Amino acid sequence: MSLADSDRELVVSELDREPTRAEAALFENLWSEHCAYRSSRPLLSAFDSEGDQVVIGPGDDAAVVALPDSGDGDGTSDTYITMGIESHNHPSYVDPFDGAATGVGGIVRDTLSMGAYPIALADSLYFGEFDDDHSKYLFEGVVEGISHYGNCIGVPTVAGSVDFHPKYEGNPLVNVACVGLTNEERLVTAEAQEPGNELVLVGNATGRDGLGGASFASEDLAEDAETEDRPAVQVGDPYAEKLLIEANEALVDENLIESARDLGAAGLGGASSEMVAKADLGAQIELDRVHQREPNMNAMEILLAESQERMCYEVEPDNVDRVREIAEKFDLGCSVIGEVTDGNYVCTFEGETVVDVDAYFLGEGAPMNDLPTEEPAEPETDLPDADLESAFDAVVASPNTASKRWVYRQYDHEVGVRTSVGPGDDAAIIAVREAEQGLAISSGAAPNWTDVAPYEGARAVALENATNIAAKGATPLAAVDCLNGGNPEKDDVYGGFTGIVDGLAEMCETLSTPVVGGNVSLYNDSVAGPIPPTPTLAMVGAKDGYDAPPLSVETDGKLVLVGDLGLEAGDVRLGGSEYLAQFDGSDRFPKLPDDPTSLVETLAAVADDDTTLAVHDISHGGLAVSLAEMVTDDAGLEVSLPGDDPAGELFHEQPGRALIQTESVEAVREAFDGVAPVVELGSATDDGQLTIDVGDRTIETDASEISERRATIERELE
């Protein structure tokens, strides 16, 4: 680790002396892109983070949002949820199991630090092409790490996404979101409260794992990263995390915590300095007091190690003994490491002062980058001439659109007995009985979309997540984002990243969905090149009750499409589609609906109507994949399309569309009058067959054949 020359000059000017070795390492990590957002912070003001439901917005370990009142939904309840999202991209390349597992552990501890109990996880994963052996190795290891950690701590993984794209070959992405549950009385923040309060470290002992993790996450991955950077990857212990979850709950129950911060990026130095900096306070910390699991650790190692399953609490002196008793009850280490002061952030080791800096300067003093951008060129139209039946088979069987059952069946998505709708549907639903509300959760991005059109693709990602939630009868409440990009020092890469920020912000504001927190991960470059700009969005929505229409059709009822078939003015756009990815074509990205807010609100209302039998959004793979996903062994579909442009009708991926099986087509038409077109496609059958008439062509298959085609991942990995 080394502090950049320009940063060192700034530090020397502020301190009026050379920094100590420990100080230089602290600045190097806390001023890294991963912690200070030096290239992205100037862009993040584009997001609207305010709303009556927002209790705590960006800047804390997790955001806090009030659920609506049950019943008419007018006003907010006293039941709060927390929302957070984190990336563990570079660690998951170097060590897929531990990198992904500790990503889960970190976002769960962010939830704990707000006084909340974790109730749901969502993971969005991105890898190189599926037929590449190294991509499969990373994929298997990451899924195993997430399932192991989440299952052991008893938090259900209920939603997420998996995408494969050649540009992730040298740099996969692992983005994990967590939702927690709390209320006003239990709420804790990361802002220190009072000089004289003690700082108490609770959890696992500190070792040397994860040293320099923040700075490692702020660099391009080198060719030898899998071996050279392994010491920067943390090693998790989910059983200790489970004990920490329960201990934290006990501490919150007894009102023993004044403020809290989990030990993540930059370890103890990051957590403790950020706590006091938020209140413009300081701290006096004796590093010798930190309970350690390795001998002869030096000051810098104790400060910066990112050993997992640790929390830093601010505790009133009279409550320290009780905190220690609770830690001992759960077999957790406990060290009183110092106190909050009204001076500098000071750390001593073996009687020597090794850090003495202004906490605010340490946390907020990093200079922001002013980088040039280059807007991506609009792609030319080069459409393949593929056989329709072969194209249907290829798109339905693509790893991007195929069943992800191999992934989510490894996750315990029912632990906690709150899961009403689990993974594999458009959105999950968690029962928040405390507020008599169902909480819909959708998470993901679309690298094919944002690679072709960063701005419009990111707008589409936001609309797609909102449509997923509306398909379950819920309306969007809030969102958090994980903005992943390549090396921002490259004009075209930073241009693409700027596009996804602006596009996501614009559509979320249009949908009146505040973006209440998030994470930025840049320098996702490797010898294989930069990743596609990837705006993972985790969105939640609320609804009265916990029931929702299924994705699969019943044996009787009409099927309608809400939205545009893509035929108006002959302007079918296939850009970003799986169809073009399969057959090496290019095109402009589809137009988005003119009034997405009314569309989402109306879809949510229709989904909850008694005459609605099933709802499924149309997105990746277009109408072809959505139809294939709706049939079962017991219920099929007979549909007919105009056929003027068969490939366009079947495979274009304009978001903001949905398929609705209904007992009353007229009721659906009336609901969407003036909002979106409603096209009657056909009827359900009782034979499990899928028949699609497209002009003078017919595609015929059945549920068992579709299941076999869509089992692409299982076939390859089992």
Summary of the structure (lengths in Angstrom):
residues: 718
radius of gyration: 25.5
end to end distance: 41.6
largest distance: 85.9
contacts: 2885
relative contact order: 0.13
helix: 36%
strand: 26%
